[in-house]
Amino acid sequence: MEERIFWEKHDSSEFMEWKNAKSVTLPNLKKSTKSISLRLPADMLERLKVKANAMDVPYQSLIKMILQKELSTS
């Protein structure tokens, strides 16, 4: 928290030469997630688990894949 307050009040160019900065890729960064509670009919959950098992992925991951696919097509 203190660091965020500090940088809100200071210009980073006071501390480093941005013209010497190099671009980097951070491929292992993960998006932050938030836990939710979702009620599903028991038969739907069972079908999801069976399908996920056939794909060798956790059923929660399958749910995220389905949601991502739907959101990207809308």
Helices and strands as residue ranges (DSSP letters): H 2-9, G 12-14, G 18-20, H 42-55, H 59-73
